[in-house]
Amino acid sequence: MEAGEHSPPTSPETDLMEIKTEKTPYSPSEPPKIHRLDESVVNRIAAGEVIQRPVSAIKELVENSLDAHSTSINVVVKDGGLKLIQVSDDGHGIRREDLPILCERHTTSKLTNYEDLQSIKSMGFRGEALASMTYVGHVTVTTITPGKLHGYRVSYRDGVMEDEPKPCAAVKGTQIMVENLFYNMIARRKTFQNSSDDYSKIVDLLSRFAIHHINVSFSCRKHGASRADVHSVTTSSRLDSIRSVYGVSVALNLMKIEVPDSDPSSSVFNMDGLISNSNYVAKKTTMVLFINDRLVECTALKRAIEIVYAATLPKASKPFIYMSIVLPPEHVDVNVHPTKREVSLLNQEFIINTIQSAVESKLRNSNEARTFQEQTLDSSPSVTLSAKKDSNVNPSPSPYGSKLQKVPVNKMVRTDASDPAGRLHAYLQARPVDNLEGNSSLAAVRSSVRQRRNPKESADISSVQELVNDIDGNCHSGLLDIVRNCTYIGMADDVFALLQYKTQLYLANVVNLSKELMYQQVLRRFAHFNVIQLSDPAPLRLLIMLALKEEDLDLESNENEDLREKIAEMNTELLKDKAELLEEYFCIYIDSHGNLSRLPVILDQYTPDMDRIPEFVLSLGNDVDWEDEKNCFQTIAAAVGNFYAMHPPLLPSPSGDGLQFYRRRKPEKNPDDKEKATDIDVETEDELEHELLSEAETAWAQREWSIQHVLFPSMRLFLKPPTSMATNGTFVQVASLEKLYKIFERC
């Protein structure tokens, strides 16, 4: 069937047909035979239409994550998406009973009847994307639903499960991995020779999603990279989101535009967005268009706006446009493109004309004043006109410390007969040195402020760079080799893990290792974090009170309570004063009322033990040196590292001797009260015991999963073990395999 033709609705009784020419010669009067295509051929053809390239698969998976009400979406890509695509979210997950049909064609939770398309609000609705991926790649799904003790992992191929779902420890939400994309479509795979080109398309896609869905944090990085190429955090301002994704130069030259139209006789729609002003200069048009929260393209609208800008901007300049159009669902036909890249609108021509007129009016009103950047010339004290050669001319150094750019002689303008090339700097008037030094100092201050406000576009802060250099310089080469090439065997006890390196066995203290890894990651990801959004903001004062009560001060009860109140009040005010610094550099958000609502993501797919938040907040108030910049960043990073370290859960291990803690201890009762005891009391105690035991099992299983699948893979990539780990018992050599073999032989 040719592209553009509309196929009739299929049913179980209607099969896809194709005309095929017989290999044997036939008479012109004999038509070619029609036969049914094999189902596997049909599915692969359909998959090639839906998943056209890696970015198509990522778009489908991200939209599924948004439909799952996720607040954090992380994408990892290898070789432009051909070898690996991994999309992780913290949405509501997938039910166990839905996994068998998850990747079958035309299975979806978004609609039931065709009429539902008239009011569809979700991104997906056909139920083809995941099925298509299984026909052109290897798909693995790991998911957990709220309230469950564990998640499930299952692999799919050609639309069906390869095995039954296996229980596993899982982080909240769903993780979908697509490996070896287009492994069975050789011709298409060969067309993706340049992986960097596909990766740039993926980065552009995530950037567009990030500036529209400002209540969702997005991350996109290459497999094995320490820093992500797209970092966005939840924010209340779309302009801030654009600033973090596209840069300050874009955000500074944007102006808000709104087009409300509530006339039912024409078309009911609302449009709000941000468009570039006449000071914006770019060589390529950037248009980000969302219609009913759906990322789409509209060539007609884009062309109409470009026509308006062509009359205002210089010839080589193109605009930046972000628009969000909201229409009644029944006015939008979303089922017009295989990849849902385009939609059809009711009264589309009227909507485009209205928006075009509004853009033209806004642009004309803003064009009354334009800003031109001025290039600062390095001036030197005027020198007397001389016909000496260049080798004899030694102008005094520039007060700014930079050299004049050398201009070819044929590009210079002759200004004097005695100097063939002309020396324009000789005619510049000298300015007083005091003014130059003052302006230079002011420029330095402004530059410093810009760097601190926009760390992504500036060089790293020198004190942070010094701390990173200290880590690199203090790295133990022998331990680094062990960390990079060890094999994780399992947990020996609550603290130590058993590792194999070559023929040696080691016990490694996972608490010390994770603490050091988190500390180093905080410094290396400085000011570039995704965020964990707390479901309910936590008052700092109550958190500090909880932490102080655990310390059990040796004072009388009343004095103890008064002292705790004072300490909590002082630390709360201190952290409120430092809230801007904590948010800007560490993504620790504290509002004006003293509530903690956001924490940074140090390692993807890892959430710290939230029971340790009180201890963490108290540490920020008591242990941080706020006076010295370097010490301040170092102590905050250490506090964050200690909080995120993989400590044993507060509940005892539900195995071995720890199991005794969870066994129901019946209180001794007066024999006279035996008649008052009821079966309900016993049942209640059993339920509490079971809930506590289940909570402990989940916490310990989650920790062990995080150690194996998050800590050690990240440790091999990022950790640079300091020399102190060689002596503080972090690594303890147990025995060599040769000695163990000899022991086994004797036995």
Legacy VTK file of the C-alpha trace (Angstrom):
# vtk DataFile Version 3.0
C-alpha trace
ASCII
DATASET POLYDATA
POINTS 747 float
0.000 0.000 0.000
1.496 3.327 -1.008
2.087 6.126 1.496
-0.835 8.512 1.686
-3.519 5.931 0.922
-6.116 5.293 3.571
-6.672 1.667 4.468
-10.124 0.557 5.599
-10.514 -0.427 9.255
-9.246 -3.942 9.793
-11.035 -6.639 11.702
-10.195 -10.230 12.687
-11.902 -11.367 9.481
-10.059 -8.884 7.230
-6.423 -9.619 6.351
-3.814 -7.397 4.752
-3.454 -8.268 1.064
-0.723 -7.532 -1.459
-0.279 -7.951 -5.201
2.763 -10.012 -6.062
4.162 -10.890 -9.491
4.774 -14.576 -10.072
8.301 -15.532 -10.975
7.084 -17.814 -13.779
6.170 -16.164 -17.091
2.502 -15.509 -17.614
0.318 -14.189 -20.353
-0.523 -10.461 -20.362
-4.135 -11.483 -20.107
-3.502 -13.239 -16.775
-3.492 -10.896 -13.738
-0.932 -11.440 -10.948
-2.041 -13.621 -8.075
-3.193 -12.012 -4.820
-2.155 -13.736 -1.604
-2.090 -13.054 2.116
1.110 -11.774 3.642
2.545 -13.653 6.576
1.710 -11.979 9.888
5.383 -11.507 10.792
5.954 -9.654 7.488
2.939 -7.438 8.145
4.182 -6.562 11.634
7.703 -5.728 10.467
6.364 -3.507 7.688
4.140 -1.682 10.180
7.012 -1.384 12.658
9.218 0.250 10.039
6.554 2.883 9.486
6.039 3.704 13.177
9.704 3.479 14.294
11.475 5.287 11.479
14.694 6.056 13.401
15.915 5.952 17.048
14.459 9.357 17.855
11.005 8.009 16.893
11.286 5.287 19.529
12.404 7.757 22.192
9.511 10.099 21.377
7.022 7.266 21.842
8.589 6.128 25.121
8.791 9.658 26.555
5.148 10.282 25.670
4.220 7.048 27.443
6.112 8.291 30.503
4.219 11.582 30.396
0.926 9.692 30.140
1.996 7.823 33.304
2.127 11.165 35.191
5.896 11.013 35.653
7.789 13.871 37.288
11.257 12.683 36.246
12.283 11.152 32.917
15.854 10.009 32.227
17.117 8.899 28.808
20.388 7.049 28.162
21.551 6.442 24.593
24.390 4.421 23.076
25.568 4.794 19.468
22.797 7.197 18.597
20.174 4.792 19.931
21.050 1.818 17.715
22.776 -0.214 20.447
20.827 1.016 23.457
17.873 3.221 24.321
16.953 3.357 27.996
14.033 5.480 29.206
13.323 5.542 32.944
10.494 7.367 34.691
8.832 7.575 38.095
5.260 7.149 36.855
2.525 4.830 38.072
4.078 1.719 36.510
2.443 -1.249 34.765
0.314 -3.869 36.488
1.565 -7.453 36.621
-1.522 -8.802 34.888
-1.053 -6.382 31.961
2.508 -7.480 31.149
1.567 -10.495 28.928
-0.235 -8.244 26.408
1.878 -5.127 26.911
3.712 -5.420 23.594
0.960 -6.879 21.455
-0.299 -4.698 18.620
-3.318 -2.501 19.303
-3.330 -2.995 23.084
-3.697 0.247 25.007
-5.139 1.724 28.180
-5.826 5.100 26.545
-9.143 4.390 24.794
-11.784 1.718 24.307
-14.048 2.918 21.472
-13.307 4.819 18.299
-15.435 7.686 19.605
-12.912 8.158 22.416
-10.578 9.747 19.855
-12.867 12.779 19.841
-11.912 13.569 23.437
-8.478 11.932 23.722
-6.032 13.789 25.964
-3.238 11.245 26.252
-0.182 11.250 23.964
-0.612 7.671 22.814
-3.748 5.866 21.704
-2.977 3.286 18.973
-1.075 0.704 21.005
1.484 0.194 18.239
4.710 1.776 19.506
5.941 -0.872 21.959
4.819 -3.664 19.655
6.724 -2.101 16.765
9.883 -1.854 18.869
9.775 -5.572 19.665
9.719 -6.397 15.943
12.842 -4.337 15.194
14.734 -4.580 18.506
15.089 -6.385 21.815
12.863 -4.830 24.489
13.180 -5.289 28.267
10.669 -3.761 30.692
11.225 -3.293 34.435
8.282 -1.845 36.347
6.731 -1.518 39.780
3.349 -0.174 40.816
2.663 1.827 43.993
2.207 -0.223 47.131
3.964 -3.331 45.803
6.926 -4.890 47.581
8.834 -5.634 44.380
8.668 -5.046 40.668
8.832 -7.284 37.601
11.249 -7.584 34.705
10.302 -9.168 31.392
11.766 -9.309 27.872
9.796 -9.157 24.636
10.439 -10.215 21.075
8.082 -10.049 18.105
5.250 -8.784 20.290
5.280 -11.582 22.875
7.049 -12.306 26.144
10.151 -14.450 25.933
9.671 -15.698 29.531
7.323 -15.176 32.427
7.790 -11.896 34.371
10.478 -12.282 37.014
10.172 -10.542 40.405
12.964 -8.079 41.050
13.849 -5.026 43.092
12.831 -1.915 41.191
12.790 1.843 41.532
9.429 3.614 41.415
8.019 3.732 37.895
9.068 1.987 34.698
12.327 1.451 32.843
12.225 0.341 29.195
15.385 -0.741 27.372
15.507 -1.179 23.609
18.700 -2.876 22.414
20.035 -3.552 18.924
17.452 -1.436 17.148
16.882 -2.437 13.480
19.045 -5.550 13.950
16.855 -7.348 11.394
16.559 -4.413 8.955
20.048 -4.277 7.480
19.275 -1.710 4.795
17.812 0.778 7.252
20.543 0.232 9.818
23.169 1.088 7.216
21.543 4.467 6.645
22.387 5.483 10.237
26.127 5.627 9.850
26.548 8.896 11.765
25.480 8.253 15.353
26.219 11.861 16.377
23.588 13.097 13.925
20.923 10.861 15.478
22.016 11.809 18.978
21.655 15.512 18.162
18.076 14.818 17.054
17.419 13.059 20.354
18.860 15.981 22.334
16.703 18.393 20.334
13.600 16.288 21.031
14.225 16.171 24.799
14.958 19.910 24.828
11.553 20.603 23.273
9.769 18.418 25.795
11.699 20.038 28.641
10.656 23.628 27.927
6.971 22.700 27.627
6.544 20.252 30.510
8.090 22.485 33.173
6.670 20.319 35.967
8.777 17.352 34.781
12.559 17.046 35.029
14.316 15.648 31.948
17.777 14.188 31.532
19.515 12.870 28.416
23.063 11.580 28.246
25.245 9.201 26.310
25.912 5.800 27.839
28.960 6.043 30.089
29.040 9.855 30.144
29.297 11.544 33.532
27.316 14.633 32.517
24.044 14.840 30.701
23.585 16.893 27.547
20.048 17.865 28.561
19.361 18.889 32.142
16.077 20.424 33.154
14.542 20.758 36.568
10.980 21.400 37.583
10.299 25.122 37.654
7.375 27.500 37.747
8.713 29.694 34.936
8.919 28.598 31.313
11.480 31.323 30.663
13.752 29.747 33.299
13.339 26.394 31.589
14.324 27.873 28.221
17.279 29.555 29.876
18.551 26.263 31.289
18.024 24.302 28.057
18.732 26.754 25.233
20.925 29.239 27.066
20.836 32.769 28.410
21.343 34.441 25.027
18.058 32.977 23.804
16.077 33.704 26.966
17.171 37.348 27.082
15.698 38.055 23.657
12.270 36.470 24.071
8.955 38.227 24.593
5.668 36.750 25.723
2.716 36.531 23.342
-0.878 35.492 24.005
-3.776 35.041 21.583
-7.128 34.247 23.194
-10.042 33.630 20.831
-13.380 32.607 22.315
-15.585 33.378 19.317
-17.557 30.150 18.685
-18.479 31.312 15.179
-14.855 31.076 14.038
-12.729 28.866 16.274
-12.293 28.577 20.019
-8.612 28.389 20.940
-5.959 29.883 23.197
-2.327 30.364 22.327
0.457 31.483 24.618
4.123 31.387 23.880
7.462 33.136 23.641
8.897 34.567 20.442
12.243 36.204 19.729
12.505 39.958 19.341
14.413 41.898 16.735
17.681 41.602 18.692
17.789 37.815 18.309
20.182 36.546 15.636
20.317 32.945 14.402
20.905 31.130 11.125
18.150 28.552 11.588
14.521 28.818 12.647
13.718 27.058 15.898
10.000 26.419 16.309
8.659 24.422 19.234
4.931 23.819 18.790
2.593 21.984 21.156
-1.089 21.531 20.383
-3.077 20.248 23.364
0.256 19.304 25.014
1.208 17.215 21.971
4.535 17.962 20.253
3.745 18.402 16.557
4.884 20.191 13.430
2.845 22.623 11.354
4.601 23.723 8.186
1.914 26.246 7.274
2.124 28.037 10.635
5.900 28.012 10.595
5.990 29.501 7.110
3.448 32.186 8.021
5.537 33.334 10.985
8.777 33.263 8.975
7.150 35.606 6.452
6.452 38.103 9.255
10.016 37.905 10.568
11.526 38.229 7.092
10.249 41.800 6.932
11.757 42.698 10.315
14.960 40.770 10.901
18.173 40.955 8.871
18.258 38.659 5.884
20.425 35.970 7.493
18.547 35.874 10.825
15.875 33.366 11.794
13.471 33.442 14.760
13.040 31.335 17.898
9.395 30.433 18.497
7.709 28.526 21.304
3.915 28.184 21.100
1.346 26.187 23.025
-2.098 26.053 21.421
-5.069 24.701 23.336
-8.260 23.734 21.483
-11.292 21.630 22.362
-10.318 17.958 21.808
-13.133 17.525 19.290
-11.527 20.218 17.083
-8.279 18.240 16.708
-7.807 15.081 14.653
-4.732 13.360 16.081
-4.960 10.249 13.909
-3.510 11.616 10.668
0.161 10.565 10.821
1.862 7.217 11.622
4.225 8.833 14.143
1.634 11.416 15.334
3.992 14.161 14.152
1.144 16.133 12.602
-2.466 16.840 13.512
-5.402 18.280 11.630
-7.243 21.293 13.067
-10.742 22.566 12.561
-10.587 26.067 10.988
-6.823 25.726 10.641
-6.472 28.581 8.161
-8.301 31.012 10.466
-6.122 29.998 13.444
-2.919 30.506 11.444
-4.031 33.937 10.203
-4.971 35.036 13.721
-1.624 33.947 15.157
0.269 35.514 12.257
-1.448 38.869 12.836
-0.700 38.748 16.562
2.984 37.978 15.937
3.251 40.778 13.405
1.666 43.283 15.811
3.903 42.192 18.682
7.014 42.328 16.569
6.270 45.785 15.156
5.643 47.221 18.610
8.905 45.782 19.901
10.898 47.013 16.920
10.867 50.651 18.020
14.094 50.140 19.952
16.844 47.725 19.033
19.964 46.745 20.956
23.286 46.329 19.205
26.201 44.678 20.900
29.244 46.874 21.072
32.703 45.448 20.592
35.232 46.703 23.099
38.470 47.797 21.505
41.745 47.370 23.313
43.235 50.818 23.446
46.730 51.830 24.323
48.193 55.258 24.972
48.465 57.183 21.763
51.807 57.075 20.113
53.336 59.529 17.778
52.919 58.815 14.128
55.937 56.959 12.905
57.040 55.237 9.738
59.038 52.593 11.588
58.588 48.907 10.848
56.396 46.665 12.947
59.398 45.228 14.683
60.249 48.604 16.111
56.760 49.509 17.252
56.042 48.350 20.825
52.701 49.680 21.994
52.067 49.532 25.708
50.115 46.482 26.828
46.345 46.623 26.964
44.888 47.208 30.404
42.498 44.329 29.702
45.341 41.878 29.197
44.316 40.747 25.675
45.989 41.270 22.312
44.585 42.915 19.248
43.479 40.447 16.607
45.898 40.502 13.698
44.251 41.724 10.513
45.684 40.794 7.111
47.376 43.697 5.356
45.078 43.450 2.343
42.087 43.994 4.661
43.448 47.185 6.202
42.525 50.672 5.089
45.353 52.998 4.183
45.166 56.207 6.209
48.617 57.706 5.762
51.074 57.849 2.895
54.033 57.147 5.178
52.512 53.916 6.453
51.479 51.567 3.624
49.255 49.401 5.795
47.940 52.100 8.088
47.981 51.955 11.879
44.554 52.906 13.168
45.413 52.266 16.816
47.802 55.188 16.671
44.863 57.564 16.310
42.896 56.269 19.312
42.757 58.698 22.195
44.169 57.459 25.444
41.869 57.209 28.432
43.021 57.734 32.021
44.396 54.566 33.509
42.190 54.952 36.586
39.023 54.808 34.475
40.312 51.751 32.644
41.097 49.935 35.858
37.704 50.873 37.288
35.873 49.641 34.205
37.955 46.474 34.162
37.116 45.804 37.797
33.426 46.421 37.127
33.526 44.075 34.153
35.160 41.406 36.301
32.451 41.732 38.940
29.695 41.503 36.328
31.378 38.483 34.768
31.569 36.804 38.168
27.885 37.460 38.805
26.940 36.069 35.391
28.997 32.952 36.040
27.295 32.317 39.343
23.826 32.924 37.952
24.437 30.846 34.842
26.990 28.176 35.726
26.060 26.081 32.695
27.315 28.727 30.288
30.395 29.726 32.231
33.549 28.103 33.413
33.399 26.082 36.607
33.886 27.990 39.841
37.561 27.933 40.743
37.042 26.568 44.261
34.981 23.640 42.923
37.616 22.988 40.279
40.254 22.924 43.016
38.252 20.311 44.918
37.928 18.194 41.763
41.659 18.544 41.144
42.306 17.400 44.723
40.247 14.273 44.021
42.201 13.558 40.837
45.562 14.211 42.484
44.817 12.102 45.561
43.635 9.046 43.606
45.244 5.701 44.550
46.274 3.991 41.305
46.173 0.469 42.733
42.678 0.862 44.166
41.556 2.549 40.954
42.537 -0.555 39.002
40.592 -2.742 41.459
37.523 -0.507 41.237
37.566 -0.409 37.433
37.993 -4.153 36.918
36.422 -5.898 39.910
33.481 -8.290 39.768
30.661 -7.998 42.275
29.861 -11.326 43.966
27.373 -10.424 46.683
26.861 -8.953 50.140
28.863 -10.664 52.865
26.974 -8.849 55.653
25.147 -5.564 56.203
28.177 -3.403 55.360
30.734 -5.408 53.371
30.397 -6.693 49.816
32.514 -9.492 48.388
34.479 -8.580 45.241
36.794 -10.502 42.969
39.759 -8.823 41.311
41.856 -11.122 39.139
42.626 -14.023 41.527
42.078 -12.033 44.727
38.979 -11.739 46.897
38.229 -8.497 48.732
35.715 -7.291 51.271
34.644 -3.747 50.346
32.855 -1.373 52.711
29.900 -0.239 50.577
29.045 2.591 52.990
32.487 4.190 52.609
32.538 3.536 48.868
29.088 5.014 48.281
29.822 8.007 50.502
32.982 8.837 48.544
31.268 8.231 45.196
28.366 10.536 46.100
30.765 13.225 47.320
32.726 13.127 44.070
29.555 13.097 41.963
28.209 16.173 43.769
31.353 18.097 42.832
31.473 16.805 39.259
27.762 17.493 38.652
27.983 20.815 40.459
24.950 22.979 39.543
23.819 20.394 36.960
21.380 18.166 38.856
18.009 16.682 38.162
15.643 16.849 41.104
13.611 14.607 43.376
10.286 16.282 44.105
8.968 15.508 47.575
5.269 14.676 47.565
4.719 16.919 50.610
7.088 19.770 51.575
8.825 18.964 54.868
9.188 21.760 57.484
12.849 22.211 58.384
12.045 22.954 62.002
10.284 19.616 62.532
13.047 17.726 60.722
15.730 19.285 62.925
13.682 18.547 66.040
13.474 14.884 65.010
17.233 14.734 64.447
17.959 16.362 67.811
15.696 13.954 69.671
17.662 11.042 68.236
20.884 12.507 69.639
19.488 12.297 73.216
21.172 15.275 74.870
22.143 14.826 78.529
19.891 17.522 79.943
16.734 17.704 81.960
13.582 17.229 79.897
12.382 20.844 79.989
15.814 22.297 79.343
16.338 19.689 76.660
13.152 20.695 74.853
13.955 24.431 75.106
17.441 23.872 73.735
16.100 21.817 70.857
13.631 24.569 70.011
16.393 27.178 69.944
18.727 25.043 67.838
15.928 24.186 65.411
14.898 27.841 65.096
18.466 29.055 64.508
19.259 26.377 61.933
15.957 26.952 60.128
16.664 30.671 59.765
20.229 29.944 58.643
19.117 27.540 55.915
16.394 29.950 54.771
19.090 32.621 54.362
21.228 30.202 52.337
18.300 28.854 50.289
19.339 30.635 47.080
22.846 29.146 47.171
21.534 25.658 47.958
19.020 25.795 45.124
21.357 27.263 42.507
24.315 24.942 43.057
22.834 21.820 44.703
19.122 21.810 43.680
18.097 21.726 47.344
14.960 23.880 47.330
13.810 25.573 50.545
10.875 27.969 50.261
10.355 31.209 52.177
8.324 29.372 54.838
11.210 27.052 55.661
9.882 23.939 53.888
12.120 21.466 52.051
10.492 20.352 48.791
13.242 19.263 46.348
16.466 17.253 46.547
19.121 16.605 43.878
19.547 13.383 41.893
23.141 12.247 42.430
22.914 8.918 40.592
20.236 8.027 38.095
17.806 5.338 39.247
18.791 5.822 42.892
16.729 7.453 45.641
18.300 7.952 49.081
16.813 6.670 52.328
14.280 9.378 53.177
14.351 8.335 56.841
17.746 10.085 57.025
16.475 13.504 55.903
16.346 14.887 59.488
19.993 13.961 60.042
20.898 15.519 56.675
19.126 18.820 57.386
20.752 19.087 60.822
24.138 18.428 59.198
23.583 21.310 56.750
22.899 23.628 59.658
25.672 22.482 62.015
28.519 21.091 59.916
28.773 23.478 56.945
31.375 26.251 56.939
29.394 29.084 55.352
32.194 31.666 55.582
34.840 30.238 53.211
33.660 29.392 49.681
35.822 26.307 49.147
35.131 24.889 52.598
31.434 25.676 52.144
31.119 23.683 48.926
33.261 20.868 50.336
31.231 20.481 53.537
27.892 20.684 51.711
29.095 18.030 49.249
30.223 15.870 52.171
26.831 16.258 53.890
25.003 15.363 50.672
27.347 12.414 50.115
26.735 11.097 53.622
22.955 11.433 53.170
22.960 9.603 49.815
25.397 6.899 50.955
23.970 3.392 51.022
23.731 2.959 54.779
21.994 -0.126 56.147
18.265 0.572 56.572
17.154 1.678 60.032
15.008 -1.452 60.381
17.040 -4.585 61.246
17.637 -7.136 58.525
14.682 -9.555 58.247
17.048 -12.540 58.127
19.258 -14.309 60.627
19.293 -12.839 64.115
17.438 -9.748 62.918
14.296 -11.798 62.368
13.778 -11.965 66.129
12.992 -8.236 66.109
9.843 -8.785 64.051
8.399 -11.702 65.957
5.323 -10.770 67.890
6.092 -10.140 71.547
2.942 -10.683 73.558
2.762 -8.468 76.661
2.292 -10.202 79.969
-1.287 -9.845 81.154
-3.018 -10.207 84.481
-4.693 -13.615 84.682
-7.898 -11.861 85.698
-7.917 -10.035 82.323
-7.669 -13.166 80.176
-11.356 -13.128 79.519
-11.066 -9.651 78.006
-8.610 -10.753 75.319
-10.129 -11.155 71.881
-9.128 -12.658 68.585
-9.171 -9.133 67.112
-6.140 -8.145 69.212
-4.188 -11.105 67.909
-5.157 -10.367 64.311
-4.164 -6.709 64.697
-0.776 -7.671 66.102
-0.253 -10.143 63.260
-1.074 -7.477 60.683
1.322 -4.975 62.244
4.030 -7.610 62.415
3.480 -8.546 58.776
3.509 -4.906 57.612
6.703 -4.144 59.499
8.395 -7.255 58.157
7.274 -6.457 54.591
8.603 -2.916 54.903
11.966 -4.197 56.108
12.183 -6.799 53.341
11.459 -4.147 50.731
14.049 -1.735 52.162
16.812 -4.348 52.337
16.016 -5.778 48.900
16.028 -2.272 47.415
19.401 -1.541 49.004
20.986 -4.737 47.705
19.585 -4.088 44.226
20.948 -0.528 44.290
24.375 -1.741 45.416
24.607 -4.279 42.588
22.940 -2.361 39.748
23.638 1.282 40.628
26.600 1.624 42.992
29.123 -0.725 41.400
28.397 0.165 37.734
28.655 3.867 38.644
31.721 3.217 40.774
33.537 1.614 37.837
32.820 4.682 35.703
33.220 7.618 38.070
34.907 6.767 41.382
38.516 7.754 41.957
39.374 6.120 45.304
41.533 8.319 47.568
44.698 6.983 49.157
42.995 6.957 52.562
40.893 3.977 51.437
44.046 1.871 51.355
44.420 2.191 55.134
40.954 2.819 56.608
39.589 -0.673 56.044
37.426 0.110 53.017
39.142 -2.709 51.089
40.198 -5.846 52.958
41.883 -8.686 51.097
40.322 -11.987 52.134
42.276 -14.621 50.264
43.465 -15.620 46.850
41.556 -18.109 44.759
44.597 -20.421 44.733
44.457 -20.743 48.536
40.728 -21.395 48.443
41.200 -24.098 45.817
43.815 -25.786 48.013
41.441 -25.677 50.981
38.667 -27.207 48.887
41.038 -29.931 47.647
41.973 -30.845 51.221
38.312 -31.061 52.128
LINES 1 748
747 0 1 2 3 4 5 6 7 8 9 10 11 12 13 14 15 16 17 18 19 20 21 22 23 24 25 26 27 28 29 30 31 32 33 34 35 36 37 38 39 40 41 42 43 44 45 46 47 48 49 50 51 52 53 54 55 56 57 58 59 60 61 62 63 64 65 66 67 68 69 70 71 72 73 74 75 76 77 78 79 80 81 82 83 84 85 86 87 88 89 90 91 92 93 94 95 96 97 98 99 100 101 102 103 104 105 106 107 108 109 110 111 112 113 114 115 116 117 118 119 120 121 122 123 124 125 126 127 128 129 130 131 132 133 134 135 136 137 138 139 140 141 142 143 144 145 146 147 148 149 150 151 152 153 154 155 156 157 158 159 160 161 162 163 164 165 166 167 168 169 170 171 172 173 174 175 176 177 178 179 180 181 182 183 184 185 186 187 188 189 190 191 192 193 194 195 196 197 198 199 200 201 202 203 204 205 206 207 208 209 210 211 212 213 214 215 216 217 218 219 220 221 222 223 224 225 226 227 228 229 230 231 232 233 234 235 236 237 238 239 240 241 242 243 244 245 246 247 248 249 250 251 252 253 254 255 256 257 258 259 260 261 262 263 264 265 266 267 268 269 270 271 272 273 274 275 276 277 278 279 280 281 282 283 284 285 286 287 288 289 290 291 292 293 294 295 296 297 298 299 300 301 302 303 304 305 306 307 308 309 310 311 312 313 314 315 316 317 318 319 320 321 322 323 324 325 326 327 328 329 330 331 332 333 334 335 336 337 338 339 340 341 342 343 344 345 346 347 348 349 350 351 352 353 354 355 356 357 358 359 360 361 362 363 364 365 366 367 368 369 370 371 372 373 374 375 376 377 378 379 380 381 382 383 384 385 386 387 388 389 390 391 392 393 394 395 396 397 398 399 400 401 402 403 404 405 406 407 408 409 410 411 412 413 414 415 416 417 418 419 420 421 422 423 424 425 426 427 428 429 430 431 432 433 434 435 436 437 438 439 440 441 442 443 444 445 446 447 448 449 450 451 452 453 454 455 456 457 458 459 460 461 462 463 464 465 466 467 468 469 470 471 472 473 474 475 476 477 478 479 480 481 482 483 484 485 486 487 488 489 490 491 492 493 494 495 496 497 498 499 500 501 502 503 504 505 506 507 508 509 510 511 512 513 514 515 516 517 518 519 520 521 522 523 524 525 526 527 528 529 530 531 532 533 534 535 536 537 538 539 540 541 542 543 544 545 546 547 548 549 550 551 552 553 554 555 556 557 558 559 560 561 562 563 564 565 566 567 568 569 570 571 572 573 574 575 576 577 578 579 580 581 582 583 584 585 586 587 588 589 590 591 592 593 594 595 596 597 598 599 600 601 602 603 604 605 606 607 608 609 610 611 612 613 614 615 616 617 618 619 620 621 622 623 624 625 626 627 628 629 630 631 632 633 634 635 636 637 638 639 640 641 642 643 644 645 646 647 648 649 650 651 652 653 654 655 656 657 658 659 660 661 662 663 664 665 666 667 668 669 670 671 672 673 674 675 676 677 678 679 680 681 682 683 684 685 686 687 688 689 690 691 692 693 694 695 696 697 698 699 700 701 702 703 704 705 706 707 708 709 710 711 712 713 714 715 716 717 718 719 720 721 722 723 724 725 726 727 728 729 730 731 732 733 734 735 736 737 738 739 740 741 742 743 744 745 746
